[in-house]
Amino acid sequence: MTARNGSKSARLIETTMLAPGMRLAVIEFHGREILVGASKQGLVRLAEAEPSPPVVEPNP
């Protein structure tokens, strides 16, 4: 999906396989993180949250 300004409005953050043919995915869409379940039967939105703040690594 491409926004009007040419940037992408959807981004895949993470996926996890639960079982063959079953996955969880976190998708960022317009500043929100959406957790979806994916299977052969389709997609289901499970949860939605504000994006997590970036992790800052401490300097040694």
C-alpha positions in Angstrom: 0.0 0.0 0.0 1.4 3.4 -0.9 0.3 6.7 0.7 -0.3 9.8 -1.4 3.1 11.1 -0.7 4.7 8.0 -2.1 5.7 6.4 1.2 4.4 3.0 2.3 1.4 3.2 4.8 1.7 -0.5 5.8 4.8 -2.3 7.2 5.2 -5.8 8.4 6.9 -5.6 11.8 7.1 -9.3 12.9 5.7 -12.7 12.2 5.6 -15.8 14.4 4.6 -19.3 13.2 2.3 -21.0 15.8 1.7 -24.2 13.9 1.8 -25.3 10.2 -0.6 -22.9 8.4 -1.1 -20.7 11.4 0.8 -17.4 12.1 0.7 -14.3 14.1 1.8 -11.0 12.5 2.3 -7.5 13.8 1.6 -4.9 11.1 2.2 -1.1 11.4 -0.6 0.8 9.6 -0.9 4.6 9.8 0.9 4.8 13.1 -0.8 1.9 14.8 0.4 -1.6 15.5 -2.2 -4.3 14.6 -1.8 -8.0 15.7 -3.4 -10.3 13.2 -3.8 -14.1 13.1 -3.4 -15.7 9.7 -4.5 -19.2 8.6 -5.7 -20.9 5.5 -9.2 -19.6 6.3 -8.1 -16.0 6.3 -7.0 -13.1 8.6 -8.4 -12.0 11.9 -7.5 -8.8 13.7 -6.7 -9.8 17.3 -5.5 -6.5 18.9 -4.4 -3.0 18.2 -2.0 -0.7 20.1 0.1 2.5 19.8 3.5 1.7 18.4 6.2 0.8 20.9 8.9 3.4 21.5 12.2 2.6 19.8 14.7 0.6 22.0 17.8 2.6 22.8 20.9 0.6 23.3 23.1 1.9 26.2 26.6 3.0 25.2 29.3 0.9 26.9 
